[in-house]
Amino acid sequence: MLENPSNDEIRALLQAVKSIAVVGLSDNPARPSYRVAKAMQGLGYRIIPVRPAQTEVLGEKAYALLTDVPEIPDLVDVFRNPEAVDAIVDQCIAIGAKRLWLQEGVVNEPAARRARAAGIVVIMDRCVWKDAHSLL
């Protein structure tokens, strides 16, 4: 299995990040993506929702695809099925994203290796909020 960065490296990443594009962010408060994004917002991160059919989530304008976002987010956080990660990695490479976080249960080794080969820092199968809560 692909090794994640160390806790010290993850802490430094979370300290450097200001904006987080949350791919698959639901507007349903019962969904993990909503709860995690809201908690990260509460920690001072700016959330950029990325999900087709949403216009706004958590008070922020939503975009259908990463390639529609008018800026490069500091971190791309993924709440999607592992099969969707290949296309998300393509979009990360296309926009020049530098950091990709695949939430707990989102494991796609080939896509993660491809992202790393493109120079993207990849964290896989971990919760960004749990790490922010425990490491910061």
Backbone bond lengths (Angstrom), bond angles and torsions (degrees), N, CA, C in turn:
res aa  C-N    CA-C-N  psi(-1)  N-CA   C-N-CA  omega(-1)  CA-C   N-CA-C  phi
1 M - - - 1.462 - - 1.527 109.43 -
2 L 1.298 115.06 142.10 1.466 122.10 178.50 1.516 109.67 -58.67
3 E 1.312 116.61 131.41 1.459 120.27 -178.64 1.522 110.73 -84.47
4 N 1.321 115.70 133.41 1.455 120.71 176.78 1.525 110.03 -77.51
5 P 1.328 116.54 159.53 1.460 119.27 173.08 1.541 110.12 -58.45
6 S 1.317 116.48 161.52 1.463 120.98 178.68 1.533 110.13 -67.44
7 N 1.334 116.26 164.76 1.463 120.23 176.91 1.526 110.92 -59.16
8 D 1.326 117.97 -37.40 1.471 120.77 178.11 1.526 110.64 -63.85
9 E 1.334 116.54 -41.11 1.469 120.40 178.54 1.528 110.81 -67.24
10 I 1.322 116.85 -39.36 1.471 120.48 178.09 1.525 109.75 -66.02
11 R 1.325 117.72 -41.66 1.470 121.29 177.56 1.528 109.75 -58.58
12 A 1.324 117.14 -47.19 1.470 121.09 179.85 1.530 110.77 -61.94
13 L 1.325 117.01 -40.01 1.463 121.25 178.28 1.522 109.79 -61.85
14 L 1.332 117.18 -47.69 1.463 120.77 -178.45 1.525 111.77 -65.19
15 Q 1.325 117.37 -29.89 1.462 120.84 177.67 1.532 111.35 -74.23
16 A 1.329 116.98 -28.97 1.467 121.34 -178.13 1.528 112.38 -82.72
17 V 1.314 116.73 -26.91 1.465 122.24 -174.64 1.525 111.47 -75.95
18 K 1.341 115.48 138.00 1.473 121.66 174.43 1.528 110.77 -118.61
19 S 1.345 116.99 -38.41 1.470 121.34 -177.91 1.525 110.10 -117.72
20 I 1.331 114.95 138.03 1.469 121.36 -179.02 1.522 108.94 -127.39
21 A 1.329 116.13 116.74 1.469 120.88 171.73 1.525 106.66 -83.05
22 V 1.325 116.79 119.44 1.459 121.27 -178.01 1.525 108.19 -103.45
23 V 1.333 115.48 103.86 1.467 121.69 -177.56 1.526 108.46 -82.80
24 G 1.335 115.06 121.16 1.456 120.71 -177.60 1.518 112.33 93.42
25 L 1.331 117.40 17.15 1.461 121.15 -179.48 1.528 110.72 -67.92
26 S 1.328 115.70 119.25 1.461 122.30 178.99 1.519 110.32 -88.28
27 D 1.340 116.34 152.02 1.460 120.22 173.92 1.532 111.13 -90.70
28 N 1.323 116.74 7.18 1.457 122.66 179.80 1.532 108.88 -90.36
29 P 1.346 117.90 113.98 1.468 120.69 -177.61 1.534 114.65 -59.59
30 A 1.325 117.94 -16.79 1.461 120.49 178.86 1.534 112.61 -81.44
31 R 1.331 117.79 -13.70 1.471 121.37 -176.28 1.529 111.02 -82.66
32 P 1.330 117.63 143.21 1.468 120.50 178.60 1.532 113.41 -56.41
33 S 1.328 117.47 -37.70 1.470 119.38 -178.67 1.524 110.57 -60.78
34 Y 1.318 117.36 -41.10 1.467 121.68 179.44 1.524 110.41 -66.17
35 R 1.339 116.37 -47.78 1.464 120.26 -177.33 1.529 111.10 -63.08
36 V 1.325 117.67 -42.83 1.470 120.76 -179.99 1.528 110.37 -67.14
37 A 1.342 117.26 -45.67 1.467 119.96 -179.03 1.531 110.52 -62.95
38 K 1.324 117.00 -41.23 1.467 120.28 178.76 1.528 110.72 -63.69
39 A 1.321 117.28 -41.26 1.467 121.26 178.01 1.527 110.86 -64.77
40 M 1.333 117.62 -40.89 1.472 120.84 178.56 1.525 109.79 -66.51
41 Q 1.321 116.73 -37.95 1.467 121.42 175.59 1.534 108.90 -59.78
42 G 1.319 116.17 -41.62 1.455 121.61 178.78 1.522 113.31 -63.80
43 L 1.330 116.09 -24.15 1.469 121.04 177.05 1.535 111.63 -86.39
44 G 1.347 116.49 -0.22 1.457 120.18 175.75 1.515 115.67 102.99
45 Y 1.320 117.85 1.72 1.467 120.43 177.49 1.526 109.25 -80.35
46 R 1.331 116.41 144.96 1.468 121.17 173.21 1.514 108.18 -88.32
47 I 1.305 115.95 125.59 1.466 122.30 -177.72 1.527 109.07 -96.48
48 I 1.341 115.52 134.78 1.466 121.94 174.65 1.531 106.48 -118.57
49 P 1.344 117.57 103.45 1.462 120.11 -179.55 1.535 111.61 -68.56
50 V 1.333 116.25 134.64 1.465 121.92 175.80 1.524 107.19 -127.86
51 R 1.325 114.30 103.09 1.465 120.25 179.68 1.519 108.91 -166.13
52 P 1.334 117.39 122.98 1.465 119.96 176.36 1.531 110.10 -58.34
53 A 1.291 116.24 150.32 1.468 124.04 177.19 1.531 113.33 76.57
54 Q 1.312 118.41 -0.84 1.468 120.87 173.48 1.532 107.20 -106.02
55 T 1.318 116.22 141.83 1.466 119.64 175.40 1.522 110.91 -106.54
56 E 1.338 115.26 -28.45 1.457 120.10 -179.88 1.521 109.22 -157.38
57 V 1.327 115.72 138.48 1.462 121.44 174.68 1.525 107.01 -140.16
58 L 1.316 116.64 135.44 1.471 122.69 179.27 1.529 112.32 54.34
59 G 1.341 115.53 35.13 1.454 120.41 177.63 1.511 115.34 77.06
60 E 1.334 117.56 7.96 1.465 121.95 -179.40 1.520 110.19 -116.20
61 K 1.327 116.71 142.58 1.467 122.30 176.60 1.527 109.17 -60.99
62 A 1.320 116.14 134.99 1.460 121.73 179.67 1.526 110.62 -100.41
63 Y 1.323 115.86 151.61 1.461 123.47 179.96 1.520 108.70 -124.27
64 A 1.328 116.24 148.34 1.463 120.80 -178.28 1.523 111.95 -70.29
65 L 1.336 116.58 -39.97 1.465 122.34 -176.11 1.525 109.66 -135.66
66 L 1.315 116.09 158.31 1.470 119.94 174.33 1.522 111.29 -57.48
67 T 1.324 115.93 -36.92 1.463 120.05 -178.22 1.526 112.31 -69.10
68 D 1.340 118.15 -11.25 1.466 122.06 176.22 1.528 112.80 -88.00
69 V 1.315 117.34 -16.11 1.472 121.60 -178.09 1.533 108.17 -69.99
70 P 1.342 117.68 129.20 1.472 120.10 -173.35 1.530 115.28 -76.68
71 E 1.309 117.75 3.37 1.470 121.47 177.51 1.522 108.16 -141.51
72 I 1.313 116.23 167.11 1.462 119.91 176.17 1.526 107.07 -90.92
73 P 1.331 117.98 114.87 1.463 119.06 178.74 1.527 110.29 -68.05
74 D 1.332 115.95 151.45 1.464 120.36 178.37 1.526 111.65 -67.26
75 L 1.340 116.24 -29.51 1.462 121.82 -178.49 1.519 108.46 -145.78
76 V 1.334 116.02 139.45 1.460 122.25 172.64 1.528 106.17 -108.41
77 D 1.333 116.44 117.06 1.464 123.62 -177.70 1.524 107.71 -109.67
78 V 1.334 117.10 125.98 1.458 121.22 -169.34 1.533 113.04 -112.34
79 F 1.330 114.79 120.44 1.466 124.20 171.79 1.520 107.36 -114.87
80 R 1.297 117.66 68.86 1.468 122.08 179.87 1.516 108.18 -139.45
81 N 1.321 116.17 166.14 1.458 120.49 175.74 1.520 109.78 -63.30
82 P 1.330 117.48 148.37 1.477 120.36 -179.27 1.530 113.65 -53.54
83 E 1.342 117.53 -32.36 1.468 120.64 -179.32 1.532 111.69 -64.26
84 A 1.318 117.64 -24.46 1.470 121.45 -178.09 1.530 112.40 -81.98
85 V 1.325 117.02 -11.16 1.464 120.42 -173.09 1.534 112.46 -67.97
86 D 1.321 118.47 -31.94 1.483 120.06 179.21 1.524 110.87 -56.04
87 A 1.330 116.47 -48.82 1.468 120.39 -179.54 1.530 110.81 -67.11
88 I 1.322 117.22 -34.77 1.463 120.50 178.77 1.528 110.09 -67.16
89 V 1.317 117.50 -40.23 1.473 120.53 175.91 1.528 109.94 -61.86
90 D 1.327 117.56 -41.86 1.475 120.50 176.28 1.525 110.36 -56.09
91 Q 1.345 116.56 -44.34 1.464 120.68 -179.88 1.523 111.27 -67.51
92 C 1.335 117.00 -39.64 1.478 120.46 177.20 1.526 110.44 -59.15
93 I 1.314 116.22 -45.07 1.468 120.81 179.29 1.527 109.61 -63.96
94 A 1.333 116.89 -42.85 1.468 121.45 -177.78 1.526 112.42 -62.08
95 I 1.349 117.03 -37.53 1.469 119.25 -176.98 1.530 112.89 -92.16
96 G 1.330 116.98 -8.63 1.462 119.81 -179.37 1.519 113.68 82.54
97 A 1.332 117.50 27.38 1.464 120.86 177.03 1.529 109.48 -63.39
98 K 1.320 116.15 145.28 1.466 121.02 -176.82 1.523 113.52 -107.70
99 R 1.365 116.75 -16.08 1.461 120.29 -176.24 1.524 109.68 -138.12
100 L 1.337 116.01 133.95 1.464 122.27 -179.37 1.522 108.65 -131.40
101 W 1.326 115.76 126.15 1.461 121.49 -179.75 1.516 108.32 -118.13
102 L 1.320 116.75 120.47 1.462 121.96 177.10 1.524 107.17 -103.43
103 Q 1.324 116.26 117.73 1.461 122.50 -173.78 1.527 112.21 -62.72
104 E 1.310 116.29 169.37 1.464 121.88 178.06 1.519 110.10 -51.19
105 G 1.322 115.49 132.04 1.457 120.99 179.59 1.507 114.37 86.72
106 V 1.333 117.46 -9.73 1.471 120.80 178.59 1.530 107.22 -98.02
107 V 1.328 115.32 95.25 1.463 121.49 -176.05 1.526 108.93 -124.07
108 N 1.324 115.84 118.79 1.455 122.35 175.91 1.529 106.32 -144.80
109 E 1.331 115.35 89.03 1.477 121.67 -175.11 1.530 113.29 -57.47
110 P 1.351 119.17 -49.28 1.461 118.38 -178.83 1.533 112.48 -59.64
111 A 1.326 117.28 -42.12 1.466 120.73 -179.91 1.526 109.98 -66.11
112 A 1.336 117.11 -41.15 1.470 120.86 179.14 1.526 110.34 -63.20
113 R 1.331 117.33 -41.82 1.476 120.35 178.24 1.530 110.88 -64.02
114 R 1.330 116.00 -39.70 1.467 119.95 178.94 1.531 110.66 -64.68
115 A 1.320 116.25 -40.41 1.466 120.20 177.98 1.534 109.69 -63.54
116 R 1.322 116.76 -45.57 1.474 119.85 179.10 1.524 111.49 -61.48
117 A 1.325 116.18 -39.56 1.472 119.98 179.07 1.528 110.86 -63.33
118 A 1.348 116.46 -25.53 1.468 121.23 178.51 1.534 111.47 -88.00
119 G 1.344 116.82 5.52 1.458 120.35 177.03 1.521 115.11 89.90
120 I 1.321 116.97 13.81 1.461 121.52 -179.01 1.530 109.12 -94.12
121 V 1.321 116.89 132.39 1.465 121.51 172.70 1.519 107.22 -73.23
122 V 1.333 116.69 127.00 1.466 120.95 -177.13 1.524 110.12 -120.13
123 I 1.327 115.05 130.38 1.460 122.75 171.03 1.515 105.36 -119.00
124 M 1.344 116.21 127.38 1.462 119.66 -172.65 1.521 110.92 -127.75
125 D 1.344 115.23 140.03 1.451 123.11 173.90 1.533 112.15 64.48
126 R 1.341 116.01 38.94 1.465 122.37 175.03 1.520 108.14 -137.11
127 C 1.320 116.09 155.25 1.468 121.23 179.22 1.525 109.49 -95.92
128 V 1.316 116.74 123.14 1.464 121.97 -177.79 1.529 110.84 -61.61
129 W 1.339 117.04 -38.46 1.466 118.67 -179.48 1.524 111.34 -69.58
130 K 1.335 117.00 -43.63 1.470 119.47 178.60 1.524 110.05 -58.60
131 D 1.331 116.83 -42.94 1.473 120.14 179.17 1.517 111.27 -67.20
132 A 1.320 117.21 -42.63 1.475 119.77 178.78 1.531 109.18 -62.72
133 H 1.312 116.24 -41.48 1.462 121.04 -178.55 1.535 111.48 -66.29
134 S 1.323 117.46 -39.31 1.468 119.89 -175.36 1.530 113.62 -90.66
135 L 1.333 117.89 -26.30 1.469 120.13 -173.73 1.519 114.27 -99.46
136 L 1.338 117.60 -21.92 1.468 119.18 -177.17 1.518 111.81 -96.36
